[in-house]
Amino acid sequence: MIIFTYILILLSPLYIYFIKFQESKKIKIYNKVNNIDDNNRKKITTKSKIKEDFSHLINLPPVLLSKYKAMLITACFLILSIWVLSISFISIDIYEKYTLHILIFIATASIIIPNLIKNMLLRKKKKLLTEAIPLFIDMVAACIQAGMTIESALTHTAKNFESINRDLSMLFNKIMKKSEIIGLEKSIKEVSIVAPSTEIKMFCSTLQYSLSFGSTVYEQLNTLSAEIKKMQLLIAEEILSKLSTKLTLPLFLFMVIPFIVLILSPSILGFIYHADN
């Protein structure tokens, strides 16, 4: 019975992946038969579903992408299963007693671990993107001042920005490739919806305003870059101000108390010595 339960849990992720694959295949066939555009269908989504999932816009390991999620969960399940089985041969009594608990732990960890790794990488990359965007804006503004159009300035900057921040370069390269099909204004608008940070959304809004009304964008980009730098400076100052309060307790425990002990210990030792005599 235990072996049957284990095999059932082992095969369940593969079954779910197969069902989802068949469903997506049927939906694609239905859309092709009825001439339904996937882009229009994706636009009809609620704001709750449009969370800031920008994993498809930046450079992530392929196994962490959504289309490989079921395969990654299955791989984690197999690895954890092999690990637990190898331990169970050492302590058979524990394995027989807590079999169900072990299986639940393996299944839960297989689902949680991939999401934890992905979210950790996304948070790190979001921070790096936010730090790099002012320099990107300055480079675009310099290209525009030199006489380039917005399209050529973005293309040139994205190409040369790869050595500084590969993810930001990849994001704007995708915008420019998409603009060849649907236009620059629409591609910027779509990317601004799932942009990972407020700073990138502000930059996209500035470009949209310039493309819509034909206003000069050089001064606006300079102002935007200066504002973003001020925001980052304020955030850094806030972190530094919080750091002093966080260091109060360790400072008291590891410096003040030992210092008091060092000052009082000779007097206490002398008092004990005279009391013994």
RODRENKE-23078 format. One record per residue (C-alpha): residue in one letter; y negated, x negated, z; residue number from 1. Coordinates in Angstrom, 2 decimals, padded with zeros to 5 digits. Each point is the difference from the previous one (the first is absolute). Layout:
N
<rest: A y: Y x: X z: Z nr: NUM>
...
***
This chain:
277
<rest: M y: 000.00 x: 000.00 z: 000.00 nr: 1>
<rest: I y: -002.39 x: -002.83 z: 000.86 nr: 2>
<rest: I y: 000.74 x: -001.77 z: -003.28 nr: 3>
<rest: F y: -000.55 x: 003.24 z: -001.94 nr: 4>
<rest: T y: -003.38 x: 000.56 z: 001.75 nr: 5>
<rest: Y y: -001.02 x: -003.58 z: -000.71 nr: 6>
<rest: I y: 000.89 x: 000.30 z: -003.72 nr: 7>
<rest: L y: -001.87 x: 003.33 z: -000.21 nr: 8>
<rest: I y: -003.17 x: -001.50 z: 001.48 nr: 9>
<rest: L y: 000.39 x: -003.04 z: -002.23 nr: 10>
<rest: L y: 000.20 x: 002.06 z: -003.20 nr: 11>
<rest: S y: -002.70 x: 002.55 z: 000.88 nr: 12>
<rest: P y: -002.98 x: -002.19 z: -001.16 nr: 13>
<rest: L y: 001.71 x: -000.57 z: -003.35 nr: 14>
<rest: Y y: 000.57 x: 003.74 z: -000.38 nr: 15>
<rest: I y: -003.66 x: 000.78 z: 000.81 nr: 16>
<rest: Y y: -001.17 x: -002.65 z: -002.48 nr: 17>
<rest: F y: 002.26 x: 001.45 z: -002.72 nr: 18>
<rest: I y: -001.29 x: 003.57 z: 000.61 nr: 19>
<rest: K y: -003.65 x: -001.12 z: -000.10 nr: 20>
<rest: F y: 000.62 x: -001.96 z: -003.19 nr: 21>
<rest: Q y: 001.58 x: 003.03 z: -001.68 nr: 22>
<rest: E y: -002.90 x: 002.23 z: 001.08 nr: 23>
<rest: S y: -002.63 x: -002.38 z: -001.35 nr: 24>
<rest: K y: 001.94 x: -000.28 z: -003.27 nr: 25>
<rest: K y: 000.10 x: 003.80 z: -000.40 nr: 26>
<rest: I y: -003.74 x: 000.27 z: 000.74 nr: 27>
<rest: K y: -000.81 x: -002.61 z: -002.66 nr: 28>
<rest: I y: 002.13 x: 001.83 z: -002.59 nr: 29>
<rest: Y y: -001.66 x: 003.32 z: 000.90 nr: 30>
<rest: N y: -003.48 x: -001.52 z: -000.34 nr: 31>
<rest: K y: 000.84 x: -001.47 z: -003.40 nr: 32>
<rest: V y: 001.41 x: 003.30 z: -001.29 nr: 33>
<rest: N y: -003.02 x: 002.01 z: 001.22 nr: 34>
<rest: N y: -002.57 x: -002.67 z: -000.98 nr: 35>
<rest: I y: -001.25 x: -000.38 z: 003.57 nr: 36>
<rest: D y: -001.97 x: -003.18 z: 000.58 nr: 37>
<rest: D y: 001.11 x: -001.92 z: 003.09 nr: 38>
<rest: N y: -003.59 x: -001.08 z: 000.71 nr: 39>
<rest: N y: -001.21 x: 003.62 z: 000.13 nr: 40>
<rest: R y: 002.93 x: 000.97 z: 002.20 nr: 41>
<rest: K y: -000.74 x: -002.82 z: 002.42 nr: 42>
<rest: K y: -003.65 x: 001.04 z: 000.26 nr: 43>
<rest: I y: 001.06 x: 003.36 z: 001.46 nr: 44>
<rest: T y: 000.72 x: -001.46 z: 003.42 nr: 45>
<rest: T y: -001.51 x: 000.81 z: 003.34 nr: 46>
<rest: K y: -002.25 x: -002.42 z: 001.84 nr: 47>
<rest: S y: 002.61 x: -000.36 z: 002.70 nr: 48>
<rest: K y: 002.37 x: -001.52 z: -002.55 nr: 49>
<rest: I y: -002.65 x: -002.34 z: -001.39 nr: 50>
<rest: K y: 000.15 x: -002.44 z: 002.83 nr: 51>
<rest: E y: -001.19 x: -003.51 z: -000.54 nr: 52>
<rest: D y: 003.23 x: -001.19 z: -001.54 nr: 53>
<rest: F y: -001.19 x: -002.89 z: -002.13 nr: 54>
<rest: S y: 003.35 x: -001.80 z: -000.13 nr: 55>
<rest: H y: 000.23 x: 000.54 z: -003.79 nr: 56>
<rest: L y: -003.39 x: -001.66 z: -000.55 nr: 57>
<rest: I y: 000.66 x: -003.34 z: 001.70 nr: 58>
<rest: N y: 002.62 x: -002.71 z: -000.03 nr: 59>
<rest: L y: 002.89 x: 001.04 z: 002.27 nr: 60>
<rest: P y: 003.65 x: -001.10 z: -000.05 nr: 61>
<rest: P y: 001.84 x: 002.39 z: -002.38 nr: 62>
<rest: V y: 002.52 x: 001.04 z: 002.66 nr: 63>
<rest: L y: -002.81 x: 001.53 z: 002.11 nr: 64>
<rest: L y: -001.19 x: 002.34 z: -002.76 nr: 65>
<rest: S y: 000.72 x: 003.73 z: 000.33 nr: 66>
<rest: K y: 002.47 x: 000.14 z: -002.90 nr: 67>
<rest: Y y: 002.25 x: -002.58 z: 001.71 nr: 68>
<rest: K y: -000.29 x: 001.56 z: 003.47 nr: 69>
<rest: A y: 003.45 x: 001.63 z: 000.00 nr: 70>
<rest: M y: 001.62 x: -003.24 z: -001.17 nr: 71>
<rest: L y: -001.81 x: -001.96 z: 002.72 nr: 72>
<rest: I y: 001.09 x: 002.47 z: 002.70 nr: 73>
<rest: T y: 003.60 x: -000.26 z: -001.23 nr: 74>
<rest: A y: -000.17 x: -003.81 z: 000.04 nr: 75>
<rest: C y: -001.40 x: -000.01 z: 003.56 nr: 76>
<rest: F y: 002.72 x: 002.42 z: 001.06 nr: 77>
<rest: L y: 002.73 x: -002.23 z: -001.44 nr: 78>
<rest: I y: -001.44 x: -003.18 z: 001.56 nr: 79>
<rest: L y: -000.34 x: 001.60 z: 003.44 nr: 80>
<rest: S y: 003.50 x: 001.48 z: -000.30 nr: 81>
<rest: I y: 001.53 x: -003.39 z: -000.81 nr: 82>
<rest: W y: -001.93 x: -001.58 z: 002.88 nr: 83>
<rest: V y: 001.14 x: 002.65 z: 002.51 nr: 84>
<rest: L y: 003.60 x: -000.18 z: -001.22 nr: 85>
<rest: S y: 000.01 x: -003.78 z: 000.40 nr: 86>
<rest: I y: -001.21 x: 000.42 z: 003.59 nr: 87>
<rest: S y: 002.53 x: 002.76 z: 000.68 nr: 88>
<rest: F y: 002.91 x: -002.38 z: -000.62 nr: 89>
<rest: I y: -001.28 x: -002.11 z: 002.90 nr: 90>
<rest: S y: -000.42 x: 002.92 z: 002.42 nr: 91>
<rest: I y: 002.33 x: 002.80 z: -001.10 nr: 92>
<rest: D y: -000.37 x: 002.01 z: 003.24 nr: 93>
<rest: I y: -003.76 x: 000.39 z: -000.43 nr: 94>
<rest: Y y: 000.43 x: 001.01 z: -003.65 nr: 95>
<rest: E y: 002.58 x: 002.69 z: 000.82 nr: 96>
<rest: K y: -002.14 x: 001.38 z: 002.83 nr: 97>
<rest: Y y: -003.33 x: 000.17 z: -001.85 nr: 98>
<rest: T y: 001.10 x: 000.59 z: -003.61 nr: 99>
<rest: L y: -002.22 x: 003.04 z: -000.59 nr: 100>
<rest: H y: -003.04 x: -001.68 z: 001.57 nr: 101>
<rest: I y: 000.50 x: -003.07 z: -002.19 nr: 102>
<rest: L y: 000.25 x: 002.10 z: -003.17 nr: 103>
<rest: I y: -003.17 x: 001.94 z: 000.89 nr: 104>
<rest: F y: -001.81 x: -003.28 z: 000.69 nr: 105>
<rest: I y: 001.08 x: -001.45 z: -003.36 nr: 106>
<rest: A y: -001.08 x: 003.12 z: -001.91 nr: 107>
<rest: T y: -003.39 x: 000.16 z: 001.78 nr: 108>
<rest: A y: -000.71 x: -003.70 z: -000.40 nr: 109>
<rest: S y: 000.91 x: 000.13 z: -003.70 nr: 110>
<rest: I y: -002.70 x: 002.63 z: -000.59 nr: 111>
<rest: I y: -002.70 x: -001.45 z: 002.30 nr: 112>
<rest: I y: 000.21 x: -003.74 z: -000.78 nr: 113>
<rest: P y: -000.99 x: 000.20 z: -003.73 nr: 114>
<rest: N y: -003.01 x: 002.21 z: 000.83 nr: 115>
<rest: L y: -001.08 x: -002.35 z: 002.79 nr: 116>
<rest: I y: 000.14 x: -003.02 z: -002.31 nr: 117>
<rest: K y: -001.90 x: 001.83 z: -002.76 nr: 118>
<rest: N y: -002.72 x: 001.29 z: 002.35 nr: 119>
<rest: M y: -000.44 x: -003.44 z: 001.54 nr: 120>
<rest: L y: -000.47 x: -001.60 z: -003.44 nr: 121>
<rest: L y: -002.41 x: 002.76 z: -001.10 nr: 122>
<rest: R y: -002.16 x: -000.45 z: 003.11 nr: 123>
<rest: K y: -000.16 x: -003.74 z: -000.57 nr: 124>
<rest: K y: -000.86 x: 000.37 z: -003.69 nr: 125>
<rest: K y: -002.60 x: 002.69 z: 000.76 nr: 126>
<rest: K y: -001.78 x: -002.41 z: 002.34 nr: 127>
<rest: L y: 000.04 x: -002.76 z: -002.63 nr: 128>
<rest: L y: -001.32 x: 002.40 z: -002.67 nr: 129>
<rest: T y: -002.86 x: 001.09 z: 002.25 nr: 130>
<rest: E y: -000.95 x: -003.61 z: 000.72 nr: 131>
<rest: A y: 000.05 x: -000.97 z: -003.70 nr: 132>
<rest: I y: -001.90 x: 002.95 z: -001.51 nr: 133>
<rest: P y: -003.57 x: -001.35 z: 000.69 nr: 134>
<rest: L y: 000.73 x: -003.16 z: -001.98 nr: 135>
<rest: F y: 001.49 x: 002.09 z: -002.82 nr: 136>
<rest: I y: -003.15 x: 002.16 z: -000.11 nr: 137>
<rest: D y: -002.23 x: -003.10 z: -000.09 nr: 138>
<rest: M y: 001.99 x: -001.39 z: -002.94 nr: 139>
<rest: V y: -000.22 x: 003.31 z: -001.90 nr: 140>
<rest: A y: -003.76 x: 000.15 z: 000.65 nr: 141>
<rest: A y: -000.43 x: -003.57 z: -001.28 nr: 142>
<rest: C y: 001.92 x: 000.85 z: -003.19 nr: 143>
<rest: I y: -002.14 x: 003.12 z: -000.56 nr: 144>
<rest: Q y: -003.19 x: -002.00 z: 000.52 nr: 145>
<rest: A y: 001.24 x: -002.49 z: -002.61 nr: 146>
<rest: G y: 000.11 x: 002.83 z: -002.57 nr: 147>
<rest: M y: 003.56 x: 001.30 z: 000.19 nr: 148>
<rest: T y: 000.86 x: 003.70 z: 000.00 nr: 149>
<rest: I y: 001.71 x: 001.55 z: 003.03 nr: 150>
<rest: E y: 003.38 x: 000.03 z: -001.81 nr: 151>
<rest: S y: -000.15 x: -003.66 z: -001.03 nr: 152>
<rest: A y: -001.38 x: -001.03 z: 003.42 nr: 153>
<rest: L y: 002.87 x: 001.71 z: 001.83 nr: 154>
<rest: T y: 002.60 x: -001.45 z: -002.40 nr: 155>
<rest: H y: -001.40 x: -003.53 z: 000.26 nr: 156>
<rest: T y: -000.35 x: 000.13 z: 003.80 nr: 157>
<rest: A y: 003.47 x: 001.48 z: 000.54 nr: 158>
<rest: K y: 001.53 x: -002.71 z: -002.20 nr: 159>
<rest: N y: -001.74 x: -002.85 z: 001.85 nr: 160>
<rest: F y: 000.41 x: 001.53 z: 003.46 nr: 161>
<rest: E y: 003.78 x: -000.42 z: 000.05 nr: 162>
<rest: S y: -000.20 x: -003.40 z: 001.71 nr: 163>
<rest: I y: -002.12 x: 001.51 z: 002.83 nr: 164>
<rest: N y: 001.74 x: 003.34 z: 000.60 nr: 165>
<rest: R y: 002.89 x: 000.94 z: -002.22 nr: 166>
<rest: D y: 000.20 x: 003.60 z: 001.23 nr: 167>
<rest: L y: -003.65 x: 000.82 z: -000.73 nr: 168>
<rest: S y: 000.33 x: -001.63 z: -003.42 nr: 169>
<rest: M y: 003.11 x: 002.08 z: -000.71 nr: 170>
<rest: L y: -001.74 x: 003.21 z: 001.14 nr: 171>
<rest: F y: -002.93 x: -000.40 z: -002.40 nr: 172>
<rest: N y: 002.24 x: -001.22 z: -002.82 nr: 173>
<rest: K y: 001.88 x: 003.28 z: 000.30 nr: 174>
<rest: I y: -003.31 x: 001.90 z: -000.04 nr: 175>
<rest: M y: -001.00 x: -001.73 z: -003.24 nr: 176>
<rest: K y: 003.39 x: 000.61 z: -001.65 nr: 177>
<rest: K y: -000.16 x: 003.66 z: 000.99 nr: 178>
<rest: S y: -003.58 x: 000.24 z: -001.30 nr: 179>
<rest: E y: 001.24 x: -000.81 z: -003.51 nr: 180>
<rest: I y: 001.85 x: 003.34 z: 000.03 nr: 181>
<rest: I y: -002.11 x: 002.42 z: 002.07 nr: 182>
<rest: G y: -003.35 x: -001.79 z: 000.19 nr: 183>
<rest: L y: -001.54 x: -002.23 z: 002.65 nr: 184>
<rest: E y: -001.75 x: 002.75 z: 001.96 nr: 185>
<rest: K y: 003.16 x: 002.09 z: 000.45 nr: 186>
<rest: S y: 002.17 x: -002.99 z: 000.87 nr: 187>
<rest: I y: -002.49 x: -001.15 z: 002.66 nr: 188>
<rest: K y: -000.14 x: 003.54 z: 001.41 nr: 189>
<rest: E y: 003.81 x: 000.23 z: 000.27 nr: 190>
<rest: V y: 000.28 x: -003.40 z: 001.68 nr: 191>
<rest: S y: -002.82 x: 000.79 z: 002.46 nr: 192>
<rest: I y: 002.09 x: 002.91 z: 001.36 nr: 193>
<rest: V y: 002.77 x: -002.33 z: 001.20 nr: 194>
<rest: A y: -002.19 x: -003.06 z: 000.62 nr: 195>
<rest: P y: 001.18 x: -001.84 z: 003.12 nr: 196>
<rest: S y: -003.43 x: -000.47 z: 001.60 nr: 197>
<rest: T y: -003.44 x: 001.61 z: 000.19 nr: 198>
<rest: E y: -001.61 x: -003.08 z: -001.55 nr: 199>
<rest: I y: 002.05 x: 000.32 z: -003.21 nr: 200>
<rest: K y: -000.81 x: 003.73 z: -000.15 nr: 201>
<rest: M y: -003.72 x: -000.83 z: 000.30 nr: 202>
<rest: F y: 000.30 x: -002.51 z: -002.83 nr: 203>
<rest: C y: 001.82 x: 002.54 z: -002.20 nr: 204>
<rest: S y: -002.65 x: 002.65 z: 000.78 nr: 205>
<rest: T y: -002.78 x: -002.42 z: -001.01 nr: 206>
<rest: L y: 001.71 x: -000.73 z: -003.32 nr: 207>
<rest: Q y: 000.60 x: 003.72 z: -000.61 nr: 208>
<rest: Y y: -003.68 x: 000.78 z: 000.64 nr: 209>
<rest: S y: -001.10 x: -002.70 z: -002.43 nr: 210>
<rest: L y: 002.44 x: 001.15 z: -002.70 nr: 211>
<rest: S y: -000.97 x: 003.67 z: 000.41 nr: 212>
<rest: F y: -003.80 x: -000.37 z: 000.04 nr: 213>
<rest: G y: -000.46 x: -003.35 z: -001.75 nr: 214>
<rest: S y: -001.99 x: -001.53 z: 002.85 nr: 215>
<rest: T y: -000.30 x: -003.73 z: 000.57 nr: 216>
<rest: V y: 002.83 x: -001.19 z: 002.18 nr: 217>
<rest: Y y: -000.94 x: -003.61 z: 000.80 nr: 218>
<rest: E y: -002.39 x: 000.79 z: 002.88 nr: 219>
<rest: Q y: 002.32 x: 002.68 z: 001.35 nr: 220>
<rest: L y: 002.92 x: -002.44 z: 000.07 nr: 221>
<rest: N y: -002.09 x: -002.61 z: 001.82 nr: 222>
<rest: T y: -001.06 x: 002.60 z: 002.58 nr: 223>
<rest: L y: 003.58 x: 001.21 z: 000.40 nr: 224>
<rest: S y: 001.32 x: -003.54 z: 000.46 nr: 225>
<rest: A y: -002.63 x: -000.70 z: 002.68 nr: 226>
<rest: E y: 000.84 x: 003.24 z: 001.83 nr: 227>
<rest: I y: 003.74 x: -000.75 z: -000.03 nr: 228>
<rest: K y: -000.64 x: -003.50 z: 001.37 nr: 229>
<rest: K y: -002.14 x: 001.49 z: 002.79 nr: 230>
<rest: M y: 002.78 x: 002.48 z: 000.81 nr: 231>
<rest: Q y: 002.56 x: -002.81 z: 000.18 nr: 232>
<rest: L y: -002.35 x: -002.03 z: 002.20 nr: 233>
<rest: L y: -000.45 x: 002.94 z: 002.38 nr: 234>
<rest: I y: 003.78 x: 000.47 z: 000.19 nr: 235>
<rest: A y: 000.45 x: -003.71 z: 000.79 nr: 236>
<rest: E y: -002.67 x: 000.18 z: 002.72 nr: 237>
<rest: E y: 001.68 x: 003.07 z: 001.49 nr: 238>
<rest: I y: 003.35 x: -001.81 z: 000.11 nr: 239>
<rest: L y: -001.63 x: -003.00 z: 001.69 nr: 240>
<rest: S y: -001.67 x: 002.22 z: 002.60 nr: 241>
<rest: K y: 003.35 x: 001.64 z: 000.80 nr: 242>
<rest: L y: 001.66 x: -003.40 z: 000.22 nr: 243>
<rest: S y: -002.02 x: -000.99 z: 003.08 nr: 244>
<rest: T y: 001.19 x: 003.09 z: 001.92 nr: 245>
<rest: K y: 003.60 x: -000.61 z: -001.06 nr: 246>
<rest: L y: -000.18 x: -003.58 z: 001.26 nr: 247>
<rest: T y: -001.26 x: 001.02 z: 003.46 nr: 248>
<rest: L y: 003.42 x: 000.72 z: 001.52 nr: 249>
<rest: P y: 001.79 x: -003.12 z: -001.40 nr: 250>
<rest: L y: -002.99 x: -002.10 z: 001.09 nr: 251>
<rest: F y: 000.20 x: 001.40 z: 003.51 nr: 252>
<rest: L y: 003.79 x: -000.41 z: 000.26 nr: 253>
<rest: F y: 000.42 x: -003.45 z: -001.54 nr: 254>
<rest: M y: -003.28 x: -001.74 z: 000.85 nr: 255>
<rest: V y: -001.82 x: 001.58 z: 002.95 nr: 256>
<rest: I y: 003.02 x: 000.49 z: 002.28 nr: 257>
<rest: P y: 001.43 x: -003.54 z: -000.61 nr: 258>
<rest: F y: -003.51 x: -001.42 z: 000.56 nr: 259>
<rest: I y: -000.28 x: 001.84 z: 003.35 nr: 260>
<rest: V y: 003.46 x: -001.25 z: 000.98 nr: 261>
<rest: L y: -000.98 x: -003.60 z: -000.85 nr: 262>
<rest: I y: -003.15 x: 000.25 z: 002.11 nr: 263>
<rest: L y: 001.61 x: 001.65 z: 003.03 nr: 264>
<rest: S y: 003.35 x: -001.81 z: -000.02 nr: 265>
<rest: P y: -001.23 x: -003.27 z: 001.69 nr: 266>
<rest: S y: -001.59 x: 001.96 z: 002.86 nr: 267>
<rest: I y: 003.10 x: 002.18 z: 000.44 nr: 268>
<rest: L y: 002.34 x: -003.01 z: -000.09 nr: 269>
<rest: G y: -002.20 x: -001.83 z: 002.53 nr: 270>
<rest: F y: -000.02 x: 003.01 z: 002.29 nr: 271>
<rest: I y: 003.82 x: 000.29 z: -000.20 nr: 272>
<rest: Y y: 000.37 x: -003.73 z: 000.69 nr: 273>
<rest: H y: -002.22 x: 000.15 z: 003.11 nr: 274>
<rest: A y: 001.73 x: 003.18 z: 001.19 nr: 275>
<rest: D y: 003.41 x: -001.70 z: -000.20 nr: 276>
<rest: N y: -001.25 x: -003.03 z: 001.94 nr: 277>
***
